Structure formats: C-alpha cells, structure tokens
Amino acid sequence: MSRVYFHTFGCKANQYDTELLREKMASGGAVTVEKPADADLCLVNSCSVTAKADQECRQFVRRLLRENDHARVVVTGCYATHAPGELRALSPRVEVYSNAEKNSLPACVGFEVAPEVFGLSRFSDRSRAFVKIQDGCRAPCTYCIIPQTRPSYWNKPADQVIQEITTLAAAGHGEIVLTGIRLGLYQGSLEGQRFDLAGLLERLVEIPGDFRIRLSSLEVTEVSDDIVLLAARNSKICRHFHIPMQSADDGVLKDMGRWYVFEKYRERVEFIRRHLPDCGLTADVLVGFPTETEAAFENTYARIESLALSGLHVFPYSQRPGTKAAELPPLAHDVQRRRVEALLALGEKLKAQFRARFAGTVRQVVTEPEGEGWTENYIRVPHDRNLPPGRLAAVRI
C-alpha cells in the first residue's frame, strides 16, 4: 500500500486535476496522507502563470526534499511543462511530468488504475466540487505562458459530464463549479446533437437534486446571450460571472493581444444587468503591463469604477520568458506596486458597495464546515455552524 501526499498550486482546473489523480491512484491502492514526512510519494501539481508561482513551487519542492529523504517527488502541471529543467535541477530525486503526460501519470508511477474512473465520485474535504470540462488555450495574449503549457483543446464528453455531476450532487455537494482553461469554448455532443456551453447547461439543469451550478471564468466574448438568459430563468445556475478584463484601456488591451475593446466589455455587463440585476460580476485585472502609462492606468481605474463591479482579482504583471511581452522593458517596481494597491483598494470598495445592496435580504448559500458560505451571487456570509456541509441554506445578509 503506497502512501501519497498531494499538493496543488494554481487554478481550479489544476485543483480538479489533482483530485482526479487522487481518485485514480486510490483505485490502484494508494492512501492519501496529510503530511509529506509520512509519504512514499509526494505529488505536486504546479502553476506557472507568474514568476512568483514558479518560485513558490521551487521552494515547496525543496521543502519536500528536506522533510522526506526517501519519498519519490513528482512534479506535474504548467511549470513542469514550461521549465522542466529548472525542476530537475533541484535534485536527482525530482521526477517531472508535463501536462500532456498528466492523464497517464498514475500508471507512470506504478498504479494500476480502475478503468471506470473517468471522473470524480467525491471532491475531498469540499462542500463545493470542481468539475473540469475543458482544457487548452490558444489565445494571442502577449503576456501569458499558458498557451505554451496547455496548447491542445480538449472537451469532456457530455455524457461523462452529466454522469459525474449526477454522482457529485448525490454525494452531497451543494454546488458544482464548472471549470476549464477556456471554459466558454466547450463543445460537446449527445445522441448525435452538437452543442456549446449553453447547450450543455440546458442539459445539466435537468439533473435532479438540490444543488446549483457555478461557472468559474468566462472570457467576455464567450458570455453568450443564451447563457445569460438561461441563468435568468433557471435558479440552478448561479447569478455570478467572473469575466477577465485585464485592462480597461484600449491601447493596453491591444498591446496585451486581447481581442476586444472596453466598450464591448461594458456592453456585455449592461446586457447581463438588464436580465440579471442581482448578478455578481467580478474581473481579473492585470496591472503594470510594460506599455501601461500613467494615463492608461488612470483610464482603467476610472472605467472600472464606473462599471460598479462586485469585486476584482488584481494581479501585478509578471515577465514570462518566451512571451512577446517579455521583450518589452518592465515598469519600475514601485510604480507597479502603487497601481496594484490602488486597484486592490478599489476592489474592496466595490465589494462592500455590492454587499450593502443586499443587506437584510435572504440568499441561498452552500454550507461549509467553517461556518461561512458563498451566496449564488458571490457574497461571503456566515451561516449556522450546526448545519451539515454541502447543503443549500437560506441566510439573511
């Protein structure tokens, strides 16, 4: 019996991948342990979206090597794909598997996987379960390394998606989060009929059970009218869209290789609000791109403020070797830090304003062991700690 320690860096897609590796290895006799020192095998699923993510992974692998002098140390994921040599250089004990090898990794490290394990039966220690239905990105963003680490498009067969969500809902997960690298590009088919993400959602809301579906992240050009209108008429789809913006200045967007202008983003936000006035709308913003002038940043700040989103995920630009933007001279660190702090403060203000709109109202949350849960429109609120985790419960904000 092999004892395996798992650790995940990065996005929800990575978290799903790790959980699926755990389930596959368990079918071959693996037992999960909570401490690296107790493991025969330490498996790290890495991220490479920023230089900091790479650094954190290297530091963590060094820690594993110190804390356990006998275990196999296996690293997979985006950093393992992008710079395998950097990881192998840490120690001869470090084994590296790319994203392309991830699916076959259990067999590569000696586990005979049960053939019926194509998806999850339960998401360990979570009230909300992630389900990855899409992988791959070929977007032209000049700052991003991910199209080099996940270039191949993949869509989970629709019948498997339906079966997996049916199983997870029956196991007590009150919320299923659909995730992918470019979730909005999902293409599926069932009984000879082809459909997109909206078509899949129409089939998923028919699954019986007391659960809801959340979409993890959609590019602005992929938040279709059909998806919005379906969410407006079916409460099983959470009223929350996370739509990466990156910048609100058209010149910077063009330099970033983004394929829209701010006005298109604004139009989509206004369409969503017309049909879902209580919808939470959050965005990624990349701060300090090399061509972001002070005027461009001020434009971004003012335009984001005018949109009155419900929250921001703010990231400093990180130079990624191998990308087009890496050829540009970076901004001064203090300039970038000042802009990041300004947008973080704006994000907190927007979040507080959105929450205040719903003070005194009753919303549905998924209960979690720590006594806090997310409403369907993505407000974090406390709930009765005595409620079992994974339930949908009405809570007054």
N, C-alpha and C positions, 0 to 999 in steps of 0.2 A: 504494500500500500504506500503510494507516494504522497507526500505532504507538499502542498503548493501554496506559495504566498503570491497574491496578485496585487498590483498597484497600477493605477491609471492616471495619466496626465491628459488634460485637454477636454475636447468637446463631448457632447452627448453621444455622438456616433462612436467615439472611442470607448466610452463607458459601456455602451451596448456590446461592442466587440469583445471587451474583457469579460463581460458577464456570459456571453456565448461561449468563449473559450473555457470559462469555469465549468459551465454545464457540460460541454463536450468532454472535458477531462474527467469530470465526475463520473460520466458514463463509462469511462475506462478505468475507474478505480481510484481517482485522485481524491484527496481530502484537503479542503481549504483550511489553512492556518492563518491566524491573525498576526503573528509575529514572524519577522524574517528569520530570526535565530532558530525557529522550530522547523524550518522548511528544508526539503530536499531539492526543491526547485523554486526560484524566485522569478516571476514573470512580470516584466514592466512593459506597459503599453504607452508609448511615448507620443509627444506632441512636438511640432516644430514650427508653430505659427509665428513665434517670435524668437529672438536670440535668447531672451530670458528663459523661455520654455526649454531650449536646448541646454542651457546652463543648469537649470533645476534638475533636469534628467541626469546629467553627468554627476552632479552632486549626490543625487539619490542612489545611483548605481554604486558610486564609491562607498556610500554608507552601507549598502547591502554587502559589499565585498568585505568590509571591516567586521560587520556584525555576524556574518556567517562565513566561515572559512572553508566550508565543504560543499555548499549547495551550488547547483548549476544556476547561472544568472543569464536569463534570456530576455532580450530587448526586441520588441517589435514596434510597429506604428510608424508615424510620419518622420520622426527624427532618425529612426533606424533605416528608413528608406532614403532619406535625403543625405545623410552623412554617416554611413555605417562604419567608415574607417575611424571616425572620432570616438565611437563607442568601443570598437575593438581595441583601440589604443589604450583604453583604461586598464585592461587586464586580459591575459590569455583566457581567463575563465568566462569572459563575456561572449555570449553567442548572439548573433544578430540575424533577425528575420524581417524582410521587407513587408509592406502592406500586401503585396501580391502573394506572399507566402503565408500570410496570417491564417487563412482559412484551413490550410493543411498543417499548421504549426503543431497541434496536438499529436498528430502521427509522427511528425519530425522529431519530437522529443520523447517518443516512446509510448504514447497512449493509443489504444485501440478503441476508436470512438464508435458508439452505437449508431447505426445508420439512421435511426428515426430522429436523431437530434438535429433538426434543421433550424430551430428557433428556441426561445426560452419558454419554460414552464412556470418560472417564477423569477422575479428580479430581487436578488438577495438584499435584505435589510432596507427595502424601499417601499413606501406606500404608492409612489408613482413609478410606473415601469416605462422604460425607454424601449422603443422598437425601431430598429434601423431598417428602412425600406428602400434606401437608395444610397449609392456611393459614386464617387467620381466627380471631377470638376475640370472644365477646360476653359474657364473664364479668362479674359485677357488682362486681368488686374496686374499692374506693373510692380506691385509691392509684395505679392503673395507667392509663397513657395508651394502651396498645396496642390496646384495643378501638376506640379512635377512629382509629388509624392502619391497622388491619387488620380492619375490621368484617365483611368478606364471607367466608363459608365457601367453601372450595374443596378438592376431593379429586382427587388424580391418578388417572386411570383405572387400574384394576388391571392390565390387560394391559400398560400402559406401565410400571408399577412393576416387573412381572416381567421385562419386556424390559430395562429399564435396569439392574436388579440382575444379571441374567444377563451383560450386557455388562461391567459393572464387575468382577464376580468373575472373568470370563475375562481381563480386563486386568491382573489381579494384585493386586487389593485384597483383603486377607485379612479385612477387617471392613467391613461396610456398616452405617452408623448411620442409622436411620430418624428423620426429624425433622419437626416441624411446630409451629405456634404452639399448637395444642391437638391434639397427636398422637392422643390417646385418642378423639377424636371422629371419626376416619376412618371413612368409609362408602364401600364400593366394590361393584362387581358384575362378574361374569364369566359369560358364557353364560347370561344371564338370572337368575342367582342373586345375591342381595344379601347382603352380609356386613359385619361390623365389623372392627376392627383384628385381633382374634384370628383371624377367618376369613382375613384377608389373610396373616397369619403362617403359618397352616397351609399355604397355597399356596407361600409363599416358602421354607419349609424343604425343599420338594421340588426346588428348583432344584439341579442338580448342581454340584459344585465344592468346593474346600477353602477355605471361608470361613464366617464367622459373622455374625449379625445382632445389633446392639445397638439398644435403644430409648433415645432421647435423654432424654425427660422426659414423665412421665405424671402428671396430677392424681390424687389419692388415690382419687377416685370413679370413675376410669377404668382402674385396675389391676384388671381383671376376674379372676374365678376362672379363666376359660378361658385367659387369657394366662399366669397363674402356672403352671397345670397343664401347659400346652404347654411352657413353659420347663423344667419339672421332668422331662419325658420326652424332650426333644429338645435335645441339646447344641449345636445350631446357633444357639440363642438364648442370648445372654449372660446370665449369672446376676447381673444388676445392674439395679436400678431406681432411677432418680432421681425422687423424689416431692416436689414443693414442699410445704412445711409452712407457712412464713411466720411463724406463731406457734404456741405450744402452749398459750396461754391463751385460753379460750373467749370471754371478753369482748372481747379484742382481735381474735380471729378474726371475731366478729360485726361489730365496728366496721369491720374491713377489707372486709366484704362477702363473706367466704369462706363457703362453703356446707356446711361440716362442722364438727364439734366434735372436740377432740383424741382422744376415746375412739374415734371412727371411724378416725382415723389409726392409733392403737395396734392396733386390731383387724386392720387390713389388714396392718400389719407382722407381727403374730403369725401370720396366715394364710400370708404369704409364707415365714416362717421354718419353719413346720411342713413345708412342701413343698420348700423350697429352703434348707436350713440353712446352706449356704456362700454364700448370696447377699449381694452388696454392696448396701447401702441408704444412699443419700445424699439430702440435702434442702436446699432453699433456705430460708433464714430471713431475714426482713425485720426489722431491729432499729430501734427508736426511733420506731415509729408514734406519732402525736400523743397517743393515749389509752393508751399503754403506761406504766402506773405502775411504780414500783419493785417492788411486789408481783407485778404481772403479769409483769415480766421475770424475777424470781426463779422464778416458777412455770414459765415457759417453759424456763429453764435446767435446772431440776430434772427436768422431764419429758423433755427431750431427752436428758439424761444417763441417765435410766432406760431409754430405748429402746435405748441402745448401738448407734446407727447407725454406719456405717463412714466417715462424713465429712459435712462441712457446707459449703455455699456461703453465706457470710454477707454480707448487703448492708445498708448503712445506708438508712433511709427517706429518700427524696428527694421534696420537694414538687413536684408536677407541675400547673401551671396547667391548669384545665379539668376536673380530677377533684374528686370530692366531698371527699376528704380535704384538699385544698388550702385549704379554708375553715377548717380547724382550726389553732389556734396550734401551731407545731412545738416539740419539746422542745429544751432547751439543747444546744448542740453538744457540750460536754464530757460531758454525761450520755450522749448517743448514742455518742460515741467510746468511753467506758468500757465500755458494754454490748457494742459491736461487738468490742472487744479481748477481752472475757471469752468471748464465743462463738467467736471465732477460736481462742483457746487450747483451748477445749473440743473444737472440731472436730479440732485436731491430736492431742489426746489420744485421741479416738475412733478416728481413722485409725490411730494407732500400735497401739492395742489390737486392732483388726481385723487389721492386718497380722501382728501377733505370733501370732494364732491359726493362721496358715498357714505360719509359719516351718518350713523343712525339707520342705515339700510341693512337689510338681511341678504347675505350672499351665500353661495354654496362653496365650501372648502373641502379638500381631501384631508382627512385627519392624519397626523403624523405623530410619532412617539414623543417628540419633544414638546408637543402641545401648541404648535403653530402650523398653519397650512396656507396654501395659496387659494384665493378666490378664482373663479373662472376668468375674471378679467385681470388677474395677476397682481393682487394686493395681498401682502403677507399679513395675516391676522392670527391672534391667539384663539384657541378653542379649548373645550373641556378636555383635560388630560385623561379623564377616565374613559373617553371614547376609544374603542379599538382602532388601530391604524388602518388606513386604506378605505375608510368609509366616506361617503359624501354626507356632509352635515351642514345644516343651516346655521350661520353665525352672524350676529349683529356686529357691524363695524363701529 
